Amino acid sequence: MIALLASFLMLAAGEPVAPPPISDAEVVRELKPAELAEWHNAMRINSLGQSRVKQGQSIMDTSIAAAAATNGAKAGGLTETPEQIKLRAQKIIDEGNRQIQQVAPSLNRLRLAASQRVAEKMKPVDFTATLEVAAPSAALDAAVGRLHKQAADLGYVSAHLVGSLRFGAAGLERPAELTADLRAAWSRRTGVALAAVPAEGYAYVPAVAPAAPALSKGLKPATAPKQFAVLWAEQYAVGADGAQTLLFLRLADAHSLRIVASELALTNAAAAPVAGAVALRDERSFLPRLAQSGEWTFGFERDSHPVGSALLTHLCLTQTRLSVAGDPYVAIVAGGGPAGGAVGAKWRASAAEAPAAGVTAFRIEGIPAGGAAVPVGQLTLRVGAPGAK
């Protein structure tokens, strides 16, 4: 995982201070080609200057002492006094210092430019989403329509519905009625039936790479991306009375089992209207910098909060190019396993103190494989009366 700096661009007395210093290795990564050529030339001259200073200092430290001990050193057959040795050594030191001073302005300017670019990348960024709110059946129907469009746009022509999960006061459940409602809504809304359930039922069947895992003992695994998709529903209770739930529909590629699409709705079974919104305050532009650095697939730590994990998965899929491993979800929903897909890093969502009534908060951390947790920011879910703050 890309390295994170320890501090931000701060303000003092109303004036911006210099950005935090960065290592020369980081400087090189931030410079443009012309600047990089200037940097390397300046560093070469600076290195020569430092070598001259060390050479002169070495003469100063050793030759003078030796000359004093032998009552005069020999130099080309002539006796060199300690004072002459000192003058010769000082001349070498002065030459080195001039070389160092010659390139110091260039090196300082390039270090400052690189630090400013890093500081700009580290600015906080907010990810927000307003939740669609509807009665349970209407919310499911609308989410199915949106997800089917995503599936078609991505090139998937068929999908297996492996089941559903529900997380609430009773803990983790696999609600058969939600799975049946989703299957019916898919056929009704899209006019296309989902794949038939295999006789053995669905269960995650691990495989050894490069082969893909299977969805059932009676189903052959996908041999290439986009052959078919894997579909499931997730439902999470929010609020004490259970009148509102978060409904997620997920779509994963059957070959990689990475989640490729996500839909989210807030279902409301109460008479009073509600509104919902989710926001992630990314304090260090962690997600954008990861997305720019290459392809990343994330998993979740075992102690990550289910609701926080579900919301973060949705934000990663809909607002960044970061992907999330789907095989743990498939194993939970369909059974079987164990899920063992490789991930580059993991998320952890931990319950945090809510800043206001009607708000659920989570502290988000990113954890590189074999590394320490990196603070990212706070994720909040707001559910309440429309217009409430």
N, C-alpha and C positions, 0 to 999 in steps of 0.2 A: 504494500500500500504506500502511496506517495507520502513523503515526509510532510509533517505539519510543523509550522513555526509556533513558537510558544507565546507570541504576543501580537497585538494588533497595532494599527496606526491609531495613536491616541491623540487627544486634544488637551492642551494645557494653556490656561490663561486666554482662551479663545483663539489661539494660534496653533496651526498644525506643527507638530514636532517632526523630526526626521523619522523615517520608517525604521523599524528594528533592523539591526545588521544581520546579514546572512553570510553563510560560508562561501568561500570562493568557488567551491564545487557547484553551489546553487547559482552563483553569479553567472557562471558559464552557461547554465541551462536557460537563463533568461535573456541573454544577449542576442542581438540580430547579427547576421553574417559580417557586415562591415565593422560593427562594434567588436565582434569576436576576434577579427584580425588585429584590430587595434589593441585589444586586451592581451593577446598572446605576445605581440611585439613589446608592449610595455612590461609584461611580466618577465620577458627574456632580459631586457635591460635592467630591470629591478633585481633580478637574480644575479646578473653580473656585478652590479653595484654592491650587493650584499656580500658576494664572494671577495671583492676587493677590500671591503671593510674588515671582514674576518681575517684576510691575509695580513693587512696592516696591523691589526690588533694582535695577531699572533707574533709578528716581528717585535712589536712593542713589548709584549709580555715575556718573550723568551730571549731574544738577541741582546736586549739591553742588559738583562741580568747576567747573560753569559759573558758579555764584554766587560762588565764590571768585575766579574769573578776572575777573568784571565788578564785583567788590566789592559784591555784593548782587543778587538776582534780583527781578524784578517779579512780584507776584501780586495782581491786583485793584487795582493802583495803589499797593500797599504793598510795601515792601521786605521780602523774606524772607531771613533770615540762614541760613547753612549749618546752624546748629544746629536751626533750625525745620524746614528741609527734611529733616534727618535724622530728627527726631521724627515728621514726617508720613509719611515712607517706612517707618519702623519700625512705625508703627501699621498700615499696609497689610500689611506682612509678617506681623505678629502675627495679623491677621485671617485671612490665608491659612493660617498654621500651625494656628490653632484649627480651621478647616474640615478640614484634613488629619487632625489628631488626632481630630476628632470621628468620622470614619468609619474610622480605622485599625483599631479592634478588629473591625469587621464584615468588612473586607477580609481581615484576617489569618485570621479564623475560616473564611471561605469558601474562601480559598486552601488552608488546612490540610485542610478537608473534601474538597476536590477532589483534593488530593495523596494523601490516604489512600485514596480510591476508585481512583485510578490504581494505587497500590501494591498494592491488593487484587487488581486485575485482572492485575497483573504477577507474581503468585505462581507459582512453578514448579508444573507439573501433569504427571502421569505417565499415559501411554497404554500399556496392556499387553494382551497377548493370549496365551492358552495355545494351542498348536498341536495340532490333531487329528493323531494318529500312527497309521499303518496301513501294511500292505504296499501296494506301488504300485497294484495293481488295486482293492483294497478302498478305498484313499484316493480314487482317481478316482471310484469308484461313489458313495461317500458325498458327495463334493463336488458331483457332478452333481445328486444329489437336493436338496441345500441350495440350489444356484444356480437350479435349475428352480423351486423354490418362490418364490425372490425374483423371478424373471422373471414368474411368474404374478401375484404380489402387485402388481407394478409395472404390470401390464396388457399385457405382451407375449405374443402368442399364437404367434409364429413367430420363428425366428432362423436366421441364416446362420453356419455354422462356417467361418471363413476360414483356419484353420490353427493352427499351434503354433510356439513358439520354445523353444529349449533353450540354456542358457548354462552352459558348464563348462570343463574343461581344454582342450577342442578349440576353444573360442571359441563363436561364435554359430552355431547350426544350426536348421534347420526340419524337425523329425522327423516324417516322414509317418506312422510307426507310432503316435505319440502322438495325432495327429489322428484316425486311424482308430479307435483305442481310445476316444477321447472321443465320436465319432459313435455307435459301437456302445453305449457306456454310456448315452448320452442316450436312445436309443430303448428300450433294455432297462429303464432305471430309470423313465422318464417315460411310456412308451407312446406318445410323440409323436415322429415323425421330424423331424429337422432339414431345413431347406430344401435342395433338390437343388443340387448344385454346377453352376454355369453351364457351358455347353460351352467357353467361353473360359477357364475357371478364374477364380480370384479375383485381383484386382489393384486396388490403391487408385487411383481415378481422381479427380484434383483437380477442384474446381469453383469458380466465382466466386460469392461470397455475393450474394444470400441463398440461392442454390441449394446443395444438399448434395452432397458428394462421392459417387461411386458405388463399389460394391464390385467391379464388373467392367464391362467394356465392353458386355457383353450384359445388364446389369441396370439398370433405371431407378433413379435415386436416390430415397430417401424424400422425400416432400413435406410431411411433418408429423411431430412427435414420436410415438413409440410405434407407428408402423406396423409395424416389425419391429426385431429386435435383431441385434447382431453379437457373435459368440462366438469366443473363442480360448483357448488354454492356454499357460501359461508354466511352464517348469521350470528350476530353478537348482540346481546341485550345491552341497552344503555338506559340508565334511569332505574330508579328503585322499583317502579310498578311494572316494568316490562312492557309498557305500552309502545315504546319505540325500540327499534332494532336497526342495526347496520346490516344491510344485505349486500354481499359481494358476490359477483359472478366472475369466475376465473377461467381463462383459457390458456392451456399449455401445449407446447409442441410435443407430440408423442415420442419423437426421436431423442430430443435433448432434455425433455421434461422441464424446460425453462418456461416460466409463465410469460406469455406474449401479449395478453390483453386482460384488462380488469374493468369491471363496472361496479359502481357503488351507488346505493340509494339508501335513504333514511325512511324506514317504514313507520307509519304512525297509525295505531289502532285507537287512539283516544279521540274524543269529540273536539277538543281544543286544538287549533292549529299550532304547529311547531316549525322551527327553522333549524337548520344545522350547517355547520361549517367546520372544516379541518384546516389546520395551519401548522407548518413546520418552520421554526426559526433556526436556520442553519447558520450558526455563529461564525463559521470560518469558510463559507462557500465550499464546504466539504463535498457535497454531492456534485456540483458543477465541475469541480476540479477532477473528481474521479471519472466523470463522464468524458472529460476531455483527454484523459490519460490512456484510454483504451477500453476494451470490453471487459466489464466486471460482472460476475454472477455472485450474488449474495445469498447467504442462508441466515438463520436466526439461532442465537444461543437458546439452550433449553429453558433457561429462566426468563426469557423475554416474555413480556406480557402479551397475551393473545390479541387483545384489542389494539394495542400499540403496534404490534407486528403486522396486523392486518391493514391498518391505516398506512403504515410506512411502505408496505408492499405496493399499495395502490398509488401512492405518490411517486415512488420510484418508477413504476411502469407508465404512468400517465404524464409525468412532468420531467423526467430525465431519461437518459439512454441506459440506465443501470437495469440489469435484469435480476430476477429472483428465482432461485431454484424451486421447482414445483413438486419434486418427488417426495419431500416430507409431507406435504399436504395430501398428495395422492395416497400415501401410505396410511395417513390418519383417517381419511375419508373412506377409502376402500378396504383397509386392512392389508395384511401381508407385510412385506418388508424383510429386513430393515432397509430404509432408504439410505443410500450412500453416495449420492452424486457429489462431485467435487465442486467446491466453491472457493473463490478467491479470498473472501472475508465474510464476517458475520455481523449482523446487527444485534443490538440489545435495546429493548424498550423497557424501562423501569418506571413504575408508578411514581409520580411526583406530586407535590402539594399543588392543588388546583388554585389558580390565581383568582377565581371568582366562582360564584354559584352557577351551576349548570355547565361547568367546564370540567373536563377530565384531562389531566396532563400527564405526559410521559417524558422522561429524560432519555435521550437517544445517544447511543455510543456506537462507534464502528470499531470492529475488532479484527485486525489482520491475522491471517493464519500464523500461529506461533508468536504473536505480538501482544502488546498491552492495549487495553481499551483506550480509544481516542474520543473525547467528548465532542459531540456534534451540535446539540442544541435541544430545544424543547418542542415537543409535538403536542398540540392541544386539539381537543374535540369539544365543540360548543353546541349544545342542544337546548333549545328553550323557546319561549314565545317569540314570534316574529318581531324584529326591532329591538329585542332585549340586548343589553350590553353587559 
